[in-house]
Amino acid sequence: MRRLRSATGLTTTGVVVLLAAFGCWFLARWVGGRTLFVLVYGVGAVVGVARFLGRRRPDLVAERSEVPTRLRQGQRMEVEVSVSAKRRVGVFLMEEQLHPHLGTTRTVPVTGLQPGTVLPHRYAVTPRLRGVYEIGPLVAVWTDPFGLTRRTSELLPPTTVIVHPATEAVHDRPLTRQWEDPPTRPPESKPWPSGFEFYGMRDYVRGDELKRVVWKAVARTGRLLIRESEQGITDRVHILIDTDTSSHSPGDPSDTFEAAIKTAASLAVHHLKTGFSVSLFGNGGRLGAVYRNEPGRIPMLDELARVERGKQRLTEGVVTLAGAAANAHTVVITPHLDGETAARLKLLIDRGTHVVLVILTWEDSDPRTQAFASTLGCQVVQLRPLASLEAVFRAEVGAGRR
């Protein structure tokens, strides 16, 4: 019925009347009744007159308030549209079409507009899911006096809105003491010379900078003590998101896939704020450019808003990581790990790449995933889709604790 209405430009009533007329025509052919033929032709004439009367487009001018190009997932936004007429307009509907993830289509019945009258309408939009959506177009819908035909006219074009994924404050601590106990560093790791996190204090030696003196400790102990930070591993962060559709939970949206995007966004925002460079990868290759510092946050979130699932396997993404710079702190986010992917990750770790493996668990998770992950010798974080990232990473990695 919807396709028929769209193809013919008729309302539901008009389609029913037209179908009834066709039925009467066949009945008249079968029984040979002239009266039925006259009735059919009369109905056809009425539909033709209705289309003729409803052809005139109302003379309307519309405006929409400024819509921000970017929103956060769950952020409420107020939109106002207004319509005015240059001459008298009869009954019509004003419709603002919206994607289901933004809300329902807004329909405002207008009983008529006088020249110079402005009709405002305000509504709220709260995006439930990250992505790229359109607000609009704003259209006017009117019918003929018989209510048989339906005409639409675009008043305003659609506006594109990018909805960023939600983020949480999370720390995975790539700058840890993992490589301080062995006598040598991994051959391909690049140390971050100054360090960022507090490690301890030691006695002053000639050549130390005075700005690193902890004067409160000097007053308490009477010794000239110097603040020391942990030795860093790298200033590069690679984040690999498993985009394989078969690996994630079913549904649209997929709970595990959206949890993977949220985890990647939260970790990337944290590292960009710290001053690191962040590279995003999917199973099909690099996502976007290399982002660095706070200015890279917006384009990075734009890229994550566009990421969709595909058919490439996680193994292909790990191969891409192996071809990238090895001296990077690497985070792999996946709900499924098989033997081949685990073997390739093991080779990456043996080369000296620092890897944090985030396993997304759900009710139908493959139990072999945990077994493969336990053989890698890297930090493994188990995360459920609705769990708090900060709490899970604090418990699993010890982020923020001493």
C-alpha positions as CSV (number, residue, x, y, z in Angstrom):
1,M,0.0,0.0,0.0
2,R,2.8,2.4,0.8
3,R,4.5,1.8,-2.5
4,L,1.3,2.2,-4.3
5,R,0.6,5.5,-2.6
6,S,4.1,6.7,-3.5
7,A,3.8,5.7,-7.1
8,T,0.3,7.1,-7.7
9,G,0.4,10.2,-5.5
10,L,-2.8,9.1,-3.9
11,T,-3.9,8.8,-0.2
12,T,-5.0,5.5,1.3
13,T,-8.6,6.5,0.6
14,G,-7.7,7.4,-3.0
15,V,-6.0,4.0,-3.5
16,V,-9.0,2.2,-2.1
17,V,-11.4,4.1,-4.4
18,L,-9.2,3.5,-7.4
19,L,-8.9,-0.3,-6.7
20,A,-12.7,-0.4,-6.2
21,A,-13.2,1.3,-9.5
22,F,-11.0,-1.3,-11.3
23,G,-13.0,-4.1,-9.6
24,C,-16.2,-2.5,-10.8
25,W,-14.8,-2.2,-14.3
26,F,-14.0,-5.9,-14.5
27,L,-17.4,-6.8,-13.0
28,A,-19.1,-4.6,-15.6
29,R,-17.2,-6.4,-18.3
30,W,-18.3,-9.7,-16.9
31,V,-22.0,-9.0,-16.4
32,G,-22.3,-6.3,-19.2
33,G,-23.8,-3.6,-16.9
34,R,-23.8,-0.1,-18.4
35,T,-24.6,1.4,-15.0
36,L,-21.4,0.0,-13.6
37,F,-19.4,1.4,-16.5
38,V,-20.9,4.9,-15.8
39,L,-20.0,4.5,-12.1
40,V,-16.4,3.6,-13.0
41,Y,-16.0,6.5,-15.4
42,G,-17.5,8.8,-12.8
43,V,-15.0,7.6,-10.2
44,G,-12.2,8.1,-12.7
45,A,-13.4,11.6,-13.4
46,V,-13.5,12.4,-9.7
47,V,-9.9,11.2,-9.2
48,G,-8.8,13.3,-12.2
49,V,-10.5,16.4,-10.8
50,A,-8.9,15.7,-7.4
51,R,-5.4,15.5,-8.9
52,F,-6.1,18.8,-10.8
53,L,-7.3,20.6,-7.7
54,G,-4.4,19.4,-5.6
55,R,-1.6,20.2,-8.0
56,R,-1.1,23.8,-6.8
57,R,1.9,24.2,-4.5
58,P,1.4,26.3,-1.4
59,D,3.5,29.4,-1.4
60,L,5.5,28.8,1.9
61,V,8.8,30.0,3.3
62,A,10.5,28.0,6.0
63,E,13.4,28.5,8.4
64,R,15.3,26.1,10.6
65,S,17.4,27.1,13.6
66,E,21.1,26.4,13.4
67,V,21.9,22.8,14.0
68,P,25.3,21.8,15.3
69,T,27.2,19.5,13.0
70,R,28.4,17.3,15.8
71,L,26.6,15.9,18.9
72,R,27.5,13.4,21.6
73,Q,25.6,10.2,22.0
74,G,22.7,11.0,24.4
75,Q,23.1,14.8,24.1
76,R,19.8,16.6,23.9
77,M,19.4,19.2,21.2
78,E,16.6,21.7,20.6
79,V,15.5,22.4,17.0
80,E,13.0,25.1,15.9
81,V,11.4,25.3,12.5
82,S,9.1,28.0,11.4
83,V,6.8,28.4,8.4
84,S,5.3,31.6,6.9
85,A,3.1,32.2,3.9
86,K,3.3,34.9,1.2
87,R,-0.4,34.4,0.5
88,R,-3.3,32.6,2.2
89,V,-2.7,28.8,2.4
90,G,-5.3,26.2,3.4
91,V,-4.9,23.1,5.5
92,F,-1.5,21.2,5.2
93,L,0.9,19.1,7.2
94,M,4.4,20.2,8.1
95,E,6.8,17.2,8.4
96,E,10.4,17.1,9.6
97,Q,11.7,13.7,8.7
98,L,14.2,12.1,11.2
99,H,16.2,8.9,11.4
100,P,14.8,6.4,13.9
101,H,17.9,6.7,16.0
102,L,17.2,10.5,16.4
103,G,13.5,10.2,17.1
104,T,10.2,9.9,15.3
105,T,9.2,12.1,12.4
106,R,7.7,15.3,13.6
107,T,4.3,16.1,12.0
108,V,2.5,19.3,12.7
109,P,-1.1,19.9,11.3
110,V,-1.7,23.4,10.1
111,T,-5.3,24.5,9.7
112,G,-4.3,27.5,7.6
113,L,-1.9,30.4,7.3
114,Q,-2.6,34.1,6.6
115,P,-0.1,36.2,4.7
116,G,2.7,37.4,7.0
117,T,1.9,34.9,9.7
118,V,4.8,32.9,11.1
119,L,4.1,29.4,12.6
120,P,7.0,28.2,14.9
121,H,7.4,24.6,16.1
122,R,10.1,23.5,18.6
123,Y,11.1,19.9,19.2
124,A,14.0,18.0,20.9
125,V,16.4,15.5,19.4
126,T,18.3,13.0,21.5
127,P,20.5,10.6,19.5
128,R,20.5,7.1,20.9
129,L,23.4,5.7,18.8
130,R,26.6,7.1,17.3
131,G,26.6,7.6,13.5
132,V,26.0,10.0,10.7
133,Y,22.4,11.1,10.3
134,E,20.3,13.7,8.5
135,I,17.7,16.0,10.1
136,G,15.1,16.7,7.5
137,P,14.1,17.4,4.9
138,L,11.3,19.6,6.0
139,V,8.3,19.1,3.7
140,A,4.8,20.4,3.4
141,V,2.1,17.8,2.7
142,W,-1.4,18.7,1.4
143,T,-4.3,17.0,-0.3
144,D,-7.2,18.0,-2.5
145,P,-10.7,18.8,-1.1
146,F,-11.8,15.2,-1.6
147,G,-8.8,13.8,0.3
148,L,-7.9,11.4,-2.6
149,T,-4.5,12.7,-3.6
150,R,-1.4,13.6,-1.6
151,R,1.3,16.1,-2.7
152,T,4.6,17.0,-1.0
153,S,6.9,19.9,-1.4
154,E,10.4,20.2,0.1
155,L,10.7,23.4,2.2
156,L,14.2,22.9,3.6
157,P,16.9,20.5,2.6
158,P,18.3,17.9,5.1
159,T,21.1,18.8,7.5
160,T,23.9,16.3,8.3
161,V,24.7,15.6,12.0
162,I,27.6,13.5,13.2
163,V,26.9,11.8,16.5
164,H,30.1,10.9,18.4
165,P,30.3,7.7,20.5
166,A,30.0,8.1,24.2
167,T,33.3,8.0,26.2
168,E,34.4,7.4,29.7
169,A,37.4,8.4,31.7
170,V,39.7,5.3,31.4
171,H,43.4,4.6,31.8
172,D,45.2,1.6,30.4
173,R,48.7,2.9,31.5
174,P,51.0,2.1,28.6
175,L,53.7,3.8,30.7
176,T,54.3,1.1,33.3
177,R,57.3,-0.7,34.8
178,Q,56.9,-3.8,32.6
179,W,60.2,-3.2,30.9
180,E,62.1,-1.8,33.8
181,D,63.0,-5.1,35.5
182,P,64.7,-6.8,32.5
183,P,68.2,-5.5,31.8
184,T,67.4,-4.5,28.2
185,R,64.4,-3.1,26.4
186,P,62.7,-4.9,23.6
187,P,64.7,-4.3,20.5
188,E,62.1,-2.4,18.6
189,S,60.5,-0.3,21.4
190,K,61.1,3.4,21.5
191,P,61.4,4.9,25.1
192,W,59.5,8.1,25.9
193,P,62.4,9.8,27.6
194,S,60.8,12.0,30.3
195,G,58.1,9.8,31.7
196,F,54.7,10.9,33.0
197,E,53.7,9.0,36.1
198,F,55.3,9.3,39.5
199,Y,57.6,6.4,40.4
200,G,59.4,7.5,43.5
201,M,62.1,9.8,44.9
202,R,65.9,9.5,45.1
203,D,68.8,11.6,46.4
204,Y,70.0,14.5,44.4
205,V,73.1,14.0,42.2
206,R,75.0,16.7,40.4
207,G,73.4,17.6,37.1
208,D,69.7,17.0,38.2
209,E,67.3,19.8,37.5
210,L,66.3,21.8,40.6
211,K,62.7,22.0,39.4
212,R,62.4,18.2,40.2
213,V,63.3,18.7,43.8
214,V,60.5,17.7,46.2
215,W,60.7,20.5,48.7
216,K,58.1,19.1,51.1
217,A,60.2,15.9,51.3
218,V,63.3,17.9,51.9
219,A,61.7,19.7,54.8
220,R,60.5,16.5,56.3
221,T,63.6,14.4,55.9
222,G,66.4,16.9,55.6
223,R,67.6,15.2,52.5
224,L,67.6,16.7,49.0
225,L,65.2,14.4,47.2
226,I,64.4,14.3,43.5
227,R,61.1,13.3,42.0
228,E,61.4,10.5,39.5
229,S,58.8,9.5,36.9
230,E,58.3,6.1,35.4
231,Q,60.3,5.3,32.2
232,G,57.9,5.4,29.3
233,I,57.6,2.8,26.6
234,T,56.4,4.8,23.6
235,D,54.4,7.9,22.5
236,R,52.5,6.0,19.8
237,V,49.3,4.2,20.4
238,H,47.6,1.8,17.9
239,I,44.0,0.7,18.5
240,L,42.6,-2.2,16.5
241,I,38.8,-2.7,16.5
242,D,37.5,-6.1,15.4
243,T,34.9,-5.2,12.7
244,D,34.0,-8.7,11.7
245,T,30.2,-9.1,11.7
246,S,30.4,-12.8,12.6
247,S,32.4,-12.1,15.7
248,H,30.0,-9.7,17.4
249,S,26.6,-10.2,19.0
250,P,23.7,-10.1,16.6
251,G,21.3,-7.2,16.2
252,D,21.4,-3.7,14.9
253,P,23.0,-2.2,16.8
254,S,25.2,-4.9,18.1
255,D,25.9,-4.6,21.8
256,T,29.5,-5.9,21.6
257,F,30.4,-3.8,18.5
258,E,29.1,-0.6,20.1
259,A,31.0,-1.5,23.3
260,A,34.2,-1.9,21.2
261,I,33.6,1.5,19.6
262,K,33.1,3.1,23.0
263,T,36.2,1.5,24.4
264,A,38.3,2.6,21.5
265,A,37.0,6.2,21.7
266,S,37.6,6.4,25.5
267,L,41.2,5.1,25.2
268,A,41.9,7.3,22.2
269,V,40.6,10.4,23.9
270,H,42.7,9.7,27.0
271,H,45.9,9.2,25.0
272,L,45.3,12.3,22.9
273,K,44.8,14.4,26.0
274,T,48.1,13.0,27.3
275,G,49.9,14.1,24.2
276,F,50.3,10.8,22.4
277,S,49.7,10.0,18.7
278,V,46.8,7.6,18.1
279,S,46.2,5.5,15.0
280,L,42.9,3.6,14.6
281,F,42.7,0.3,12.7
282,G,39.8,-2.0,11.6
283,N,40.1,-5.4,10.0
284,G,40.2,-3.7,6.6
285,G,43.1,-1.4,7.4
286,R,43.8,2.0,8.9
287,L,40.8,4.2,9.8
288,G,41.5,7.8,9.0
289,A,44.8,9.6,9.7
290,V,47.3,9.6,12.6
291,Y,45.8,11.8,15.3
292,R,47.9,13.7,17.8
293,N,47.2,15.8,20.9
294,E,43.9,17.5,21.6
295,P,43.2,18.9,18.1
296,G,43.0,15.3,16.8
297,R,40.1,14.4,19.1
298,I,37.2,15.7,16.9
299,P,38.4,14.1,13.6
300,M,39.1,10.9,15.5
301,L,35.6,10.8,17.0
302,D,34.2,11.7,13.5
303,E,35.9,8.6,12.1
304,L,34.6,6.3,14.9
305,A,31.1,7.6,14.3
306,R,31.3,6.3,10.7
307,V,32.8,2.8,11.5
308,E,30.6,-0.1,10.4
309,R,30.9,-3.9,10.6
310,G,32.2,-5.8,7.6
311,K,33.3,-9.2,6.5
312,Q,37.1,-8.9,7.0
313,R,38.5,-11.2,9.7
314,L,40.5,-10.0,12.7
315,T,43.6,-11.8,11.4
316,E,43.8,-9.3,8.5
317,G,43.8,-6.4,11.0
318,V,46.6,-8.0,13.0
319,V,48.6,-8.4,9.8
320,T,48.1,-4.7,9.1
321,L,49.3,-3.9,12.7
322,A,52.5,-6.0,12.1
323,G,53.2,-3.9,9.0
324,A,52.9,-0.7,10.9
325,A,55.5,0.7,13.4
326,A,56.3,-2.0,15.9
327,N,57.3,0.5,18.6
328,A,53.7,1.3,19.6
329,H,51.5,0.6,22.5
330,T,48.8,-1.6,20.9
331,V,45.2,-2.2,22.1
332,V,43.2,-5.0,20.4
333,I,39.5,-5.0,21.0
334,T,37.6,-8.1,20.0
335,P,34.9,-10.5,21.3
336,H,36.4,-13.5,19.5
337,L,39.9,-14.9,19.2
338,D,40.8,-18.0,17.2
339,G,44.1,-20.0,16.9
340,E,45.4,-18.2,13.8
341,T,44.8,-14.7,15.2
342,A,46.3,-15.7,18.5
343,A,49.4,-17.0,16.8
344,R,49.9,-13.7,14.8
345,L,49.3,-11.7,18.0
346,K,52.0,-13.8,19.7
347,L,54.5,-13.0,17.0
348,L,53.7,-9.3,17.4
349,I,54.3,-9.5,21.1
350,D,57.5,-11.5,20.7
351,R,58.8,-8.7,18.5
352,G,58.5,-6.3,21.5
353,T,55.2,-4.7,20.9
354,H,53.3,-3.9,24.1
355,V,49.8,-5.3,23.7
356,V,46.7,-4.9,25.8
357,L,43.9,-7.3,24.7
358,V,40.4,-6.3,25.5
359,I,38.0,-9.3,25.3
360,L,34.3,-8.4,25.0
361,T,32.2,-11.1,26.7
362,W,28.5,-11.8,26.2
363,E,26.2,-14.8,26.8
364,D,27.2,-16.6,23.6
365,S,31.0,-15.9,23.7
366,D,33.3,-18.7,22.5
367,P,34.9,-20.2,25.6
368,R,38.1,-20.9,23.6
369,T,38.7,-17.2,23.3
370,Q,39.8,-16.9,26.9
371,A,42.1,-20.0,26.5
372,F,43.8,-18.5,23.4
373,A,44.2,-15.1,25.2
374,S,45.8,-16.7,28.2
375,T,48.6,-18.1,26.1
376,L,49.7,-14.8,24.7
377,G,51.5,-13.4,27.8
378,C,50.0,-9.9,27.4
379,Q,47.6,-7.9,29.6
380,V,44.1,-9.2,29.1
381,V,41.0,-7.2,30.0
382,Q,37.6,-8.9,30.1
383,L,34.8,-6.4,29.5
384,R,31.0,-6.8,29.3
385,P,29.2,-4.4,27.0
386,L,27.3,-2.5,29.8
387,A,30.1,-2.5,32.4
388,S,31.9,0.6,33.5
389,L,35.2,1.0,31.6
390,E,36.9,2.8,34.4
391,A,36.0,0.2,37.0
392,V,37.0,-2.7,34.7
393,F,40.4,-1.3,33.7
394,R,41.1,-0.3,37.3
395,A,40.5,-3.9,38.4
396,E,42.2,-5.6,35.5
397,V,45.2,-3.3,34.7
398,G,45.5,-1.4,37.9
399,A,45.1,2.0,36.2
400,G,45.3,4.8,38.6
401,R,46.6,2.7,41.5
402,R,50.0,2.3,43.1
